[in-house]
Amino acid sequence: MNRWLLAGLLGLAILVFLMPGIVGMLAERSLDKQLDKNSQLGGTYAVRELDFRRGWFTSAGRHRVPVADQDVARIIATLTPGAGLPAASALIIDTRLEHGLVPLGSAPRSASALIPALATGVSTFSLELPTGNVLPVPGVLYSRIGLTGSATFRFELPAGDETRDGVRLVWQAGDLGLSSNNNGRELSISADLAGLLFNDGVQRLELAQLQMAGNSRATSWGFAIGDVDLELKEAAWLTGDTQNRIKGLDLSATSAIEGSALQGALQLNMLGLDTDDGRYDLEIIANAAGVDAATLGPILRALRYSGSDPRRGAEPYPGFDGDLRRLMSAGVAITIDSLQLRTFEGDGVASLSVTVPKLDETASWPGLLLALEASANIEIDSTRVEAPSPLSEQFRVLVAGGFLVPDGEVYRLQADYAKGKATVNGAPLVIPMDMLR
């Protein structure tokens, strides 16, 4: 009995000693796999490993991520005196991994660190400027690579106040979370920023709170579907004599694949939008259905890699016109169930639907126009139409032309279109079919 107990304890000790090293190799492979996936996003981000030293219980690595977004690079160059080419900017990531099924070195940080995993890590960041200088970036990233290869990241940003060359940036504590499955095709993200202030002496941006949560799943057609919810509270952007403020914004969007067609829905609520022209509340509820995923995928890929070339003119890329007609010919339905605009002078309500049935072959634009069916209904409070405002002249023209007709306390427009024939408030409207040839 004692021999079996001794053998068991000895085997357990060997397992505990060997496991971190084995798991360390698995964690390194999983990390490389995640970096490979992330470096392929948009085809523009190349994550380069500068250094990686794997020990038995811990590993340390340094990676370099170029700032490929030219707008972001331009901001960095603007804030840096004597900066060179902005494309040279990069983010440097230093990571310390503690591997083993139970990485005891992580226990003081969080109780969740005791959950079995391939590895847990802590990363810090620094910014490589175009001048070659390196500046520390506030915040710490905590990561966890699960037993199945899934990954969870949480970025904690402490409150800070930075002033450089007359530009002041103040931010409150923030939290950003990201998790993915073992192949990186399913992602979930959450963000919470308590407050932000940006002031360069010319423009001023204030933000009270921003919260966001979403998830996405990659499809075989080259684009992702999922859900996102965003909430914005108390924001203002001021430029010179122009002042714009908003009390709150709620956005909810979802997309899914049914059969081989993309379906989507959007709901937007904007409260207390104060501009130089007045104060508004806006609500939009919209849906899209029947979009052919196999046709949409190549269009999105081409748009992603097309870049900017003034020689192409209005087309985003060569062949865009034909691809768009092919997409429309496969059938699509777009509806704005409700668009409400509330102002001090009065409210406006509108709804719209556009449907193109599935056609046997790719149609010309006139052919698509003949197949299209659409309807629109608009109601505007008479107080809004008749009140003195910058839009008064436009409203008078619409009323005189019979597009807006009085109906009790509102002015109404009802438009319908089918098979090349249109009516506005019951009266026929001629459609010039040659305009699209």
C-alpha positions as a printed Julia matrix, in Angstrom:
437×3 Matrix{Float64}:
   0.0    0.0     0.0
   2.77   2.41    0.95
   4.64   1.54   -2.25
   1.62   2.4    -4.4
   1.11   5.65   -2.47
   4.79   6.55   -2.85
   4.71   5.73   -6.58
   1.57   7.83   -7.01
   3.09  10.81   -5.21
   6.3   10.46   -7.23
   4.33  10.33  -10.5
   2.31  13.36   -9.47
   5.49  15.28   -8.63
   7.0   14.42  -12.02
   3.77  15.47  -13.73
   3.67  18.79  -11.87
   7.32  19.43  -12.78
   7.01  18.47  -16.46
   3.58  19.96  -17.12
   4.57  23.67  -17.13
   7.26  23.07  -19.74
   4.93  21.06  -21.98
   2.15  23.57  -21.53
   4.62  26.38  -22.22
   5.36  24.95  -25.66
   1.62  24.58  -26.33
   1.0   28.13  -25.12
   3.73  29.48  -27.42
   2.21  27.67  -30.4
  -1.26  28.94  -29.48
   0.07  32.5   -29.13
   1.75  32.27  -32.54
  -1.52  31.0   -34.01
  -3.46  33.91  -32.53
  -0.86  36.4   -33.82
  -1.03  34.87  -37.28
  -4.81  35.28  -37.26
  -4.65  38.86  -36.02
  -1.89  39.83  -38.46
  -4.18  38.91  -41.36
  -6.91  41.4   -40.37
  -7.45  43.62  -43.38
  -4.23  42.29  -44.89
  -2.32  45.31  -43.59
  -1.18  44.42  -40.06
   2.06  42.44  -39.8
   2.87  41.38  -36.23
   6.63  40.75  -35.98
   8.25  38.86  -33.14
  11.29  40.78  -31.91
  12.19  38.44  -29.07
  10.75  35.39  -27.3
  12.43  33.55  -24.44
  10.61  30.49  -23.15
  11.47  29.18  -19.71
  10.08  26.18  -17.87
   7.54  28.1   -15.81
   7.55  31.53  -17.47
   8.15  33.05  -20.89
   8.78  36.6   -22.05
   8.28  38.06  -25.51
   8.38  41.33  -27.41
   6.34  41.99  -30.56
   6.12  44.93  -32.95
   2.89  45.99  -34.67
   3.2   48.71  -37.36
   0.62  51.51  -37.24
  -0.81  50.79  -40.68
  -3.72  53.23  -40.43
  -2.46  56.44  -42.03
  -4.89  58.64  -40.11
  -3.64  57.27  -36.79
  -0.03  57.61  -37.94
  -0.69  61.2   -39.01
  -2.06  62.04  -35.56
   1.07  60.56  -33.98
   3.29  62.6   -36.3
   1.29  65.76  -35.59
   1.72  65.37  -31.84
   5.46  64.7   -32.21
   7.75  67.66  -33.04
  10.13  66.91  -35.93
   8.46  63.59  -36.73
   9.44  61.87  -39.95
   7.35  59.56  -42.08
   4.28  58.56  -40.08
   4.3   55.07  -41.6
   7.35  54.25  -39.44
   5.31  54.4   -36.22
   4.69  51.11  -34.42
   3.31  49.66  -31.22
   5.75  47.63  -29.11
   4.16  44.93  -26.92
   6.09  43.35  -24.03
   4.45  40.21  -22.63
   5.24  37.94  -19.7
   3.55  34.52  -19.77
   3.17  32.17  -16.83
   2.27  28.71  -18.06
   1.0   25.57  -16.45
  -2.46  24.23  -15.78
  -2.49  26.27  -12.55
  -0.03  29.2   -12.92
   0.49  29.95   -9.25
   2.49  33.06  -10.08
  -0.72  34.67  -11.3
  -2.7   33.96   -8.12
  -2.06  37.33   -6.42
  -3.51  39.2    -9.42
  -6.92  37.59   -9.61
  -8.79  34.58   -8.31
  -9.8   33.76  -11.89
  -6.11  33.18  -12.67
  -6.42  29.84  -10.85
  -8.77  28.53  -13.55
  -6.85  25.89  -15.57
  -5.35  27.39  -18.74
  -2.42  26.94  -21.07
  -1.05  30.29  -20.0
  -1.86  33.62  -18.43
  -0.04  36.78  -19.34
   0.52  40.44  -18.58
   1.42  42.86  -21.39
   2.59  46.45  -21.38
   2.84  48.77  -24.38
   5.08  51.47  -25.75
   4.86  53.59  -28.88
   7.73  53.8   -31.34
   7.53  57.28  -32.84
   8.69  58.24  -36.35
  11.69  59.99  -34.77
  12.84  56.71  -33.22
  11.89  57.73  -29.7
   9.83  55.31  -27.64
   7.11  56.49  -25.27
   5.25  54.31  -22.75
   1.53  53.79  -23.37
  -0.69  53.76  -20.26
  -2.62  50.61  -19.46
  -2.03  46.9   -18.88
  -3.34  43.96  -20.9
  -4.2   40.73  -19.07
  -4.52  37.65  -21.27
  -5.51  34.03  -20.83
  -5.08  31.2   -23.32
  -7.52  28.39  -22.54
  -6.97  24.66  -22.73
  -8.74  24.49  -26.12
  -6.73  27.37  -27.6
  -9.35  30.04  -26.97
  -8.05  33.43  -25.89
  -9.36  36.09  -23.51
  -7.91  39.59  -23.23
  -8.72  42.43  -20.86
  -7.13  45.86  -21.18
  -7.29  48.1   -18.11
  -6.63  51.79  -18.71
  -5.96  53.97  -15.65
  -7.14  57.57  -15.57
  -4.65  60.05  -16.99
  -3.97  63.64  -18.04
  -1.49  64.39  -20.85
  -0.52  67.75  -22.35
   1.88  67.95  -25.31
   2.58  70.89  -27.62
  -0.62  72.69  -26.66
  -2.79  69.59  -27.03
  -4.46  68.32  -23.87
  -5.91  64.83  -23.51
  -7.69  63.79  -20.3
  -9.28  60.38  -19.85
 -10.97  58.49  -17.04
 -10.46  54.83  -16.26
 -11.41  52.47  -19.07
 -11.85  48.75  -19.6
 -11.68  46.81  -22.87
 -12.36  43.07  -23.17
 -11.88  40.7   -26.1
 -12.27  36.94  -26.36
 -12.03  34.51  -29.25
 -12.4   30.8   -29.87
  -9.46  28.58  -30.79
  -9.46  29.48  -34.5
 -10.25  33.18  -34.06
 -13.45  33.0   -36.13
 -15.73  33.87  -33.22
 -15.06  37.08  -31.29
 -16.76  38.98  -28.5
 -15.8   42.46  -27.35
 -16.78  44.87  -24.61
 -15.63  48.41  -23.82
 -16.31  50.93  -21.08
 -14.75  54.41  -21.01
 -15.83  56.66  -18.15
 -14.84  59.98  -19.71
 -12.65  61.76  -22.27
 -11.53  65.32  -23.02
  -9.52  66.41  -26.08
  -8.57  70.07  -26.61
  -6.04  71.39  -29.12
  -7.04  75.04  -28.82
  -9.09  74.88  -32.01
 -11.27  71.84  -31.47
 -12.64  70.48  -28.22
 -14.21  67.05  -27.71
 -15.9   66.0   -24.47
 -17.3   62.57  -23.71
 -19.02  61.57  -20.45
 -19.26  57.8   -20.98
 -19.04  55.25  -23.76
 -20.09  51.61  -23.41
 -20.05  48.97  -26.11
 -20.62  45.22  -26.34
 -20.66  42.99  -29.38
 -19.86  39.63  -30.92
 -19.01  38.47  -34.4
 -18.63  35.23  -36.31
 -16.68  34.84  -39.54
 -18.53  33.35  -42.49
 -17.27  31.33  -45.44
 -18.01  34.32  -47.71
 -15.24  36.49  -46.27
 -17.2   38.77  -43.95
 -18.41  38.55  -40.37
 -21.9   38.65  -38.87
 -22.98  39.35  -35.32
 -24.45  41.9   -32.93
 -23.3   45.18  -31.45
 -24.78  47.51  -28.83
 -23.36  50.97  -28.17
 -24.38  53.6   -25.62
 -23.0   57.13  -25.53
 -23.79  59.65  -22.82
 -23.23  63.41  -22.81
 -20.9   64.29  -25.67
 -19.87  67.65  -27.13
 -17.63  68.76  -29.98
 -16.8   72.44  -30.32
 -14.95  74.17  -33.16
 -14.64  77.96  -33.16
 -18.16  79.37  -33.03
 -19.74  76.01  -33.89
 -21.1   74.02  -30.96
 -22.64  70.56  -31.16
 -23.84  68.61  -28.14
 -25.74  65.4   -27.6
 -27.45  64.1   -24.47
 -27.26  60.45  -25.42
 -27.04  57.92  -28.21
 -28.12  54.26  -28.27
 -27.28  52.03  -31.22
 -28.16  48.37  -31.68
 -27.32  46.41  -34.83
 -27.53  42.74  -35.71
 -26.78  40.62  -38.76
 -27.26  36.94  -39.54
 -27.25  34.46  -42.41
 -30.47  32.67  -43.3
 -29.83  30.06  -45.95
 -27.42  31.94  -48.22
 -28.84  35.41  -47.65
 -27.7   38.14  -45.29
 -30.29  39.69  -42.96
 -29.65  42.79  -40.88
 -31.4   45.15  -38.48
 -30.51  48.56  -37.07
 -32.03  50.67  -34.31
 -30.67  54.13  -33.5
 -31.87  56.59  -30.86
 -30.23  60.0   -30.65
 -31.44  62.29  -27.86
 -30.86  66.0   -27.38
 -28.69  66.76  -30.41
 -27.95  70.48  -30.03
 -26.55  72.23  -33.1
 -26.43  75.79  -34.39
 -29.66  75.02  -36.29
 -31.62  73.83  -33.25
 -32.2   70.8   -31.08
 -33.26  67.4   -32.41
 -34.19  63.9   -31.32
 -33.78  61.18  -33.94
 -34.97  57.57  -34.03
 -34.35  55.1   -36.86
 -35.51  51.49  -37.17
 -34.3   49.78  -40.36
 -33.98  46.26  -41.79
 -32.34  44.57  -44.76
 -33.08  41.07  -46.04
 -32.3   38.75  -48.92
 -28.8   40.09  -49.69
 -26.94  37.32  -51.54
 -23.91  36.47  -49.38
 -21.93  34.8   -52.19
 -22.14  37.97  -54.3
 -21.63  40.39  -51.41
 -18.41  38.72  -50.18
 -16.24  39.5   -53.25
 -17.54  43.1   -53.3
 -16.55  43.67  -49.68
 -13.12  42.09  -50.25
 -12.51  44.28  -53.3
 -13.57  47.4   -51.39
 -11.28  46.46  -48.51
  -8.18  46.21  -50.68
  -9.05  48.8   -53.34
  -7.32  51.76  -51.66
  -7.62  55.16  -53.33
  -6.81  55.74  -57.0
  -8.08  58.98  -58.58
  -7.78  57.43  -62.05
 -10.77  55.19  -61.32
 -13.14  58.15  -61.09
 -16.41  57.42  -59.32
 -15.97  53.63  -59.24
 -14.36  52.31  -56.03
 -12.64  49.56  -58.08
 -12.74  48.28  -61.69
 -15.87  46.22  -62.28
 -17.76  47.66  -59.3
 -20.72  48.66  -61.48
 -21.2   45.1   -62.75
 -20.75  43.56  -59.3
 -23.32  45.92  -57.8
 -25.84  45.11  -60.55
 -25.19  41.4   -59.97
 -25.87  41.87  -56.26
 -29.1   43.77  -56.89
 -30.22  41.2   -59.49
 -29.9   38.45  -56.86
 -32.69  40.16  -54.91
 -32.73  42.53  -51.94
 -35.26  44.16  -49.62
 -34.51  47.28  -47.57
 -37.02  48.9   -45.23
 -36.92  51.88  -42.92
 -39.81  50.96  -40.66
 -39.62  54.24  -38.78
 -37.63  57.44  -39.04
 -38.73  60.02  -36.47
 -37.27  63.5   -36.16
 -38.46  65.58  -33.2
 -37.75  69.32  -33.01
 -39.05  72.35  -31.14
 -40.94  73.46  -34.26
 -42.63  70.08  -34.79
 -42.05  66.43  -35.58
 -41.54  64.46  -38.76
 -42.17  60.76  -39.34
 -41.19  58.69  -42.37
 -41.13  55.09  -43.56
 -39.58  53.62  -46.7
 -39.35  50.25  -48.41
 -37.36  49.2   -51.49
 -37.54  45.69  -52.96
 -35.86  44.1   -55.96
 -37.08  40.54  -56.66
 -34.61  37.84  -57.65
 -33.97  38.0   -61.4
 -32.87  35.19  -63.71
 -29.77  37.07  -64.91
 -27.77  40.21  -64.19
 -29.88  43.14  -65.31
 -28.94  46.58  -66.59
 -29.75  49.6   -64.45
 -32.92  50.35  -66.45
 -33.88  46.67  -66.09
 -33.38  46.85  -62.34
 -35.4   50.05  -62.19
 -38.27  48.31  -64.01
 -38.16  45.38  -61.56
 -37.88  47.55  -58.45
 -40.84  48.21  -56.16
 -40.77  51.01  -53.59
 -42.99  53.07  -51.33
 -42.46  56.03  -49.03
 -44.69  57.75  -46.51
 -43.73  61.06  -44.88
 -45.67  63.11  -42.33
 -44.49  66.5   -41.06
 -46.26  68.58  -38.43
 -47.82  71.67  -39.97
 -46.11  73.8   -37.32
 -42.75  72.62  -38.67
 -43.68  73.25  -42.31
 -45.14  76.71  -41.67
 -42.63  77.95  -39.06
 -39.96  80.45  -40.2
 -36.74  78.46  -40.64
 -33.94  77.84  -43.17
 -36.16  75.08  -44.63
 -39.24  77.28  -45.11
 -38.49  78.02  -48.77
 -37.94  74.32  -49.57
 -41.18  73.38  -47.83
 -43.1   76.01  -49.81
 -41.72  74.63  -53.08
 -42.78  71.08  -52.13
 -46.25  72.25  -51.13
 -46.66  74.25  -54.35
 -45.57  71.25  -56.42
 -48.11  68.96  -54.78
 -45.5   66.78  -53.1
 -46.57  67.85  -49.6
 -50.34  68.07  -49.09
 -52.14  69.24  -45.92
 -53.98  66.54  -43.99
 -55.34  67.81  -40.68
 -52.45  68.84  -38.43
 -49.78  67.38  -40.71
 -48.48  67.63  -44.24
 -48.24  64.26  -45.95
 -46.34  62.72  -48.85
 -47.25  59.24  -50.09
 -45.16  57.91  -52.97
 -45.37  54.49  -54.64
 -43.39  52.94  -57.47
 -43.74  49.64  -59.33
 -42.77  48.4   -62.81
 -41.62  51.8   -64.02
 -44.71  53.7   -62.87
 -44.72  56.11  -59.94
 -47.42  58.03  -58.11
 -47.12  60.84  -55.59
 -50.2   61.39  -53.44
 -52.19  59.49  -56.07
 -50.99  61.58  -59.02
 -48.8   59.92  -61.7
 -45.15  60.94  -61.94
 -43.14  60.4   -65.13
 -39.87  58.46  -64.67
 -37.23  59.18  -67.38
 -35.94  55.66  -68.05
 -33.12  56.88  -70.32
 -31.38  58.61  -67.42
 -29.62  55.39  -66.39
 -28.53  54.17  -69.8
